[in-house]
Amino acid sequence: MILSLEYLIREPKTKLDKNPLILLLHGYGSNEADLFSFASELPDEYYIISARAPYDLQYGSYAWYAINFDADQNKFSDHDQARESRDLIAKFIDELIANYPIDASNVSLLGFSQGAILSYAIALSHPEKIKNVIALSGYANDDIMETNYQNNDFSNLRIFHSHGTVDQVIPVEWARKTCPFLKNLNIDATYKEYPVGHGVAPQNFYDFRNWLINDKIVS
């Protein structure tokens, strides 16, 4: 089958009539193999699918949207490309549900950096599609969310977000600002920090895995 994005897949080890999905979204300059290293440690009943971003940066590197620099080395994100990727991923989720026995009511996004920024944009633009977001080393950018997203129903959406306190790529202050942003939308969110740079500490992995498993138990 040919879907909108290239991807890697780990089939669920425990087969149900419909299995939940964790969709992995890598960061800028990476590829679908990066976060897929988590797959073996994630719960057995999930489909684990890792998508490759559409913009080819060469040498096995991809991006969800361009990041440009001006003469003073200020960074600018291409918001038009980001919105296109947001819609492309939303379409990709629909394609996965149409082609695999996935529980459409139990779709989780796990994104790192640029993938985390997009995970927020997809979930807040389409909360009917997403149950859980795990946003690692990113932040919420409402410039790339759909118009009037604030009017959506977020009552079934849960978010775990985390950041390194010495992140040299995305300042931890940006992640901290996401806390009141989510609270104002009445979204169930858990935030944690770790003494690391732009990466995922082992404790961070265990914390979001436990958060995911505990929801499975209580829901």
C-alpha positions as CSV (number, residue, x, y, z in Angstrom):
1,M,0.0,0.0,0.0
2,I,1.2,3.5,-0.8
3,L,0.4,6.1,1.9
4,S,1.2,9.8,2.0
5,L,4.4,9.4,4.1
6,E,7.2,6.9,4.3
7,Y,7.2,5.0,7.6
8,L,8.5,2.2,9.8
9,I,6.0,0.0,11.6
10,R,6.1,-2.4,14.6
11,E,3.0,-4.5,14.6
12,P,1.3,-5.0,18.0
13,K,2.5,-8.1,19.8
14,T,-0.9,-8.5,21.5
15,K,-3.5,-8.5,18.7
16,L,-7.0,-7.1,19.5
17,D,-9.9,-6.4,17.2
18,K,-8.7,-2.9,17.1
19,N,-5.3,-1.9,18.5
20,P,-4.2,1.6,19.7
21,L,-1.6,3.5,17.7
22,I,1.5,5.5,18.7
23,L,2.6,7.7,15.8
24,L,6.2,8.9,16.2
25,L,7.3,12.3,14.7
26,H,11.0,12.9,14.6
27,G,12.8,16.2,14.8
28,Y,14.4,18.5,12.3
29,G,17.3,16.9,10.4
30,S,16.5,13.4,11.6
31,N,14.5,10.5,10.1
32,E,12.0,7.8,10.9
33,A,14.6,5.4,12.3
34,D,15.5,7.8,15.2
35,L,12.5,7.6,17.5
36,F,11.7,4.1,16.3
37,S,14.5,2.9,18.7
38,F,11.8,3.4,21.4
39,A,9.5,0.9,19.7
40,S,10.7,-2.3,21.5
41,E,10.2,-0.6,24.9
42,L,6.6,0.6,24.3
43,P,3.5,-1.4,25.3
44,D,2.9,-4.6,23.3
45,E,-0.7,-3.8,22.3
46,Y,0.2,-0.7,20.3
47,Y,0.9,-0.2,16.7
48,I,4.1,1.8,16.7
49,I,4.5,3.7,13.4
50,S,7.3,6.2,12.8
51,A,6.8,8.7,10.0
52,R,9.4,10.3,7.8
53,A,9.0,14.1,7.3
54,P,8.4,15.2,3.7
55,Y,11.2,17.7,3.1
56,D,14.5,16.0,2.2
57,L,17.6,17.7,3.6
58,Q,19.9,15.1,2.0
59,Y,22.1,12.4,3.6
60,G,19.2,10.7,5.4
61,S,18.0,13.9,7.0
62,Y,14.4,15.2,6.7
63,A,12.3,18.1,8.1
64,W,8.6,18.8,8.6
65,Y,9.3,22.5,7.7
66,A,12.2,24.7,6.9
67,I,14.1,26.7,9.5
68,N,15.8,29.8,8.0
69,F,18.3,32.2,9.4
70,D,18.8,35.9,8.7
71,A,22.0,37.9,8.6
72,D,22.0,38.2,12.4
73,Q,21.5,34.4,12.8
74,N,17.9,34.8,14.0
75,K,15.9,31.7,13.3
76,F,12.6,31.7,11.4
77,S,10.3,28.8,10.9
78,D,8.4,28.4,7.6
79,H,4.8,28.4,9.0
80,D,3.2,27.6,5.7
81,Q,5.3,24.4,5.4
82,A,4.4,23.6,9.0
83,R,0.7,23.9,8.4
84,E,1.0,21.8,5.3
85,S,2.8,19.1,7.3
86,R,0.2,19.4,10.0
87,D,-2.6,18.6,7.5
88,L,-0.4,15.9,5.9
89,I,0.0,14.1,9.2
90,A,-3.7,14.4,9.9
91,K,-4.4,12.8,6.5
92,F,-1.8,10.1,7.2
93,I,-3.5,9.2,10.4
94,D,-6.8,8.7,8.5
95,E,-4.9,6.5,5.9
96,L,-3.4,4.4,8.7
97,I,-6.8,3.8,10.3
98,A,-8.2,2.8,6.8
99,N,-5.4,0.4,6.2
100,Y,-4.7,-1.2,9.6
101,P,-7.0,-2.4,12.4
102,I,-6.3,0.7,14.5
103,D,-8.6,1.9,17.2
104,A,-9.5,5.4,15.9
105,S,-10.4,6.5,19.5
106,N,-7.0,5.7,20.8
107,V,-4.3,7.4,18.7
108,S,-1.3,8.9,20.5
109,L,1.3,11.2,19.0
110,L,4.9,11.1,20.3
111,G,7.0,13.9,18.9
112,F,10.5,15.2,19.5
113,S,11.5,18.9,18.9
114,Q,9.9,19.9,15.5
115,G,7.8,16.7,15.8
116,A,6.6,17.8,19.2
117,I,5.7,21.3,17.9
118,L,3.6,19.6,15.2
119,S,2.1,17.2,17.6
120,Y,0.6,20.1,19.5
121,A,-0.6,21.7,16.3
122,I,-2.3,18.5,15.1
123,A,-3.9,17.6,18.5
124,L,-5.2,21.1,19.1
125,S,-6.5,21.5,15.5
126,H,-8.0,18.0,15.5
127,P,-8.6,16.8,19.1
128,E,-11.3,14.4,17.8
129,K,-8.4,12.4,16.2
130,I,-5.9,12.4,19.1
131,K,-6.2,10.9,22.6
132,N,-2.7,11.5,23.9
133,V,0.3,13.7,23.1
134,I,3.8,13.1,24.3
135,A,5.7,16.2,23.4
136,L,9.5,16.0,24.0
137,S,11.7,19.1,23.8
138,G,9.1,21.2,21.9
139,Y,6.6,23.9,22.6
140,A,3.1,25.0,21.5
141,N,3.0,27.4,18.6
142,D,-0.5,28.7,17.9
143,D,0.7,30.3,14.6
144,I,0.5,26.8,13.0
145,M,-2.8,25.7,14.5
146,E,-6.1,25.8,12.6
147,T,-8.1,29.0,12.8
148,N,-10.5,29.0,15.8
149,Y,-8.8,25.9,17.3
150,Q,-9.7,27.4,20.7
151,N,-13.3,26.5,20.2
152,N,-12.5,22.8,19.9
153,D,-13.5,20.2,22.5
154,F,-10.3,19.1,24.4
155,S,-12.1,17.2,27.1
156,N,-10.7,13.8,25.9
157,L,-7.1,15.1,25.2
158,R,-4.2,14.4,27.5
159,I,-0.7,15.8,27.1
160,F,2.6,14.9,28.6
161,H,5.3,17.4,27.8
162,S,8.9,17.6,29.0
163,H,12.1,19.6,28.4
164,G,15.8,19.7,29.2
165,T,16.7,22.5,31.5
166,V,20.0,23.1,29.6
167,D,18.4,22.7,26.1
168,Q,20.7,24.7,23.7
169,V,18.3,24.4,20.7
170,I,14.9,25.3,22.1
171,P,15.1,27.3,25.3
172,V,13.3,25.7,28.3
173,E,11.4,29.0,28.8
174,W,9.5,28.3,25.6
175,A,8.4,25.0,27.0
176,R,7.4,26.6,30.3
177,K,5.2,29.1,28.5
178,T,3.3,26.1,27.1
179,C,2.1,25.2,30.6
180,P,-0.3,28.2,31.1
181,F,-1.2,28.0,27.4
182,L,-2.6,24.5,27.9
183,K,-4.1,25.4,31.3
184,N,-6.1,28.2,29.7
185,L,-7.6,25.6,27.3
186,N,-8.5,23.3,30.2
187,I,-6.3,20.5,28.7
188,D,-5.2,17.7,31.1
189,A,-1.4,18.2,30.9
190,T,1.6,16.9,32.8
191,Y,4.9,18.8,32.6
192,K,8.4,17.6,33.6
193,E,11.9,18.9,33.3
194,Y,15.3,17.0,33.3
195,P,18.9,18.2,33.7
196,V,19.8,17.5,30.0
197,G,20.2,19.3,26.7
198,H,18.2,18.8,23.5
199,G,17.6,15.1,24.0
200,V,15.6,12.5,25.9
201,A,17.0,11.4,29.2
202,P,16.3,7.8,30.3
203,Q,14.1,9.0,33.2
204,N,12.1,11.0,30.7
205,F,11.4,7.9,28.7
206,Y,10.3,6.0,31.8
207,D,8.1,8.9,33.0
208,F,6.2,9.2,29.7
209,R,5.9,5.4,29.3
210,N,4.4,5.2,32.8
211,W,2.1,8.1,32.1
212,L,0.8,6.3,29.0
213,I,0.4,2.9,30.7
214,N,-1.4,4.4,33.7
215,D,-3.9,6.0,31.4
216,K,-4.5,2.6,29.9
217,I,-5.2,1.2,33.3
218,V,-7.7,3.9,34.5
219,S,-9.5,4.5,31.2
